[in-house]
Amino acid sequence: MECQECHKRPATLHFTQVINGKKTEISVCNVCAKEKGYVTYPEEEAYSLHNLLSGLFNFDTSKIDNPTLQKVKDLQCPQCKMTFTQFKQVGKFGCATCYETFSDKLDPILRRVHAGNTKHYGKIPKRAGNDIQMKRQLNHYKSQLQQLIENEAFEEAAKVRDQIKELEANIRDKEAGDNA
């Protein structure tokens, strides 16, 4: 496919834009994309994964005069003495204590990196997957039941209690079948 701008070079970039339900597609070469301002390229060095991760941590605070923000900048790990500013530049922690020290500041970053998730549960093996899912569901029901009791929603709590009993019975039956 040739560039839709210059009609000389092969198109290497394809852009799709949807505005008010109207879809517009354009295919351009690198030269035209740069000339028209569709993309900007780093002049000399390639954009590395380190730069990407550092970019997620760096936000421009130079124009903001906020005491809370200054406190975040000055936040320092008590064990390795790494500051939050140093962490943003390096993109790595100095020690395990850094995770605890900077934990309040990490949630927004992790949400951006992991599409809104801040907890990692790992993969579940297929053979043991059903058992793990059932136990997770049981724990979820138990915490839900506790919350309903605290909120005095006793009718809903009774329904959740029945679900817990049913799930516990299924788990017992499954474990008895596996042991037989």
Summary of the structure (lengths in Angstrom):
residues: 180
radius of gyration: 26.6
end to end distance: 64.7
largest distance: 74.1
contacts: 389
relative contact order: 0.06
helix: 54%
strand: 10%
